């Protein structure tokens, strides 16, 4: 049966794995502008070899394959997105009692290996904290806050339901070292010089087909319209590059059943 690619369900980006392969910690960009998501290949560069005795080439080869790029735009002009695409500094919204710095991580045991996105954290005196959680082996090894919550206090210990991080395990906790004492609004500060950004991408269409790109150069620009009938957006180009991991393919398409 012929396969079809139709519509866009999500775009996820993440840091390239340490071995140069596909990222295992991808997060959603979101709010893709309608009609902007396309994956195209430029024309190949063809070299023809001719001889005096004929008007037609005796040999024609593709000397350079056309580059492949995924283009899209997003209305998601948030600190997290700007930081991923451009670097720089800044912070998420920080109400009183928002988590400023994390302390000791207790990884626990018996958890299911994987990457779990935007998991609700429980415990402590506050509410609203969420994080991307990485489980390696059988323990939590990395907690990256996606929402800093409010009302927490230094010394609080946070955890998560094992149902949200694989369904097994016990003993994980993340200590809070310091919290916000006055209201701080979300902000992003551009770096003095923009550097090349390379990420892994995962594209999922409406049929459940998944396109994996282990390594792509990300070029983004801000298109922040201030007109009353338009929204500011980010225009992004991800150019497919050869992965640094031996044997890893530039593009893999996993078709839905």
Secondary structure, DSSP 8 states (H G I E B T S, - for coil): ------S--EEEEE---TTSS--S--EE---B-TT--EEEE---EEEEE--TT-SS-SEEEEEE---EEEEEEES---HHHHHHHH--EEE--B-TT-EEEEEEEE--BS---EEEEEEE-B-SS-EEEEEEEEEETTEEEEEEEEEEEES--TT-EEB--GGGTTS--B--EEEEEEE-SS-B--EEE--SS---EEEEEEEE-TTS-EEEEEEEEEEEEEE----TT---EEEEEEEE---SSTT--S-EEE---
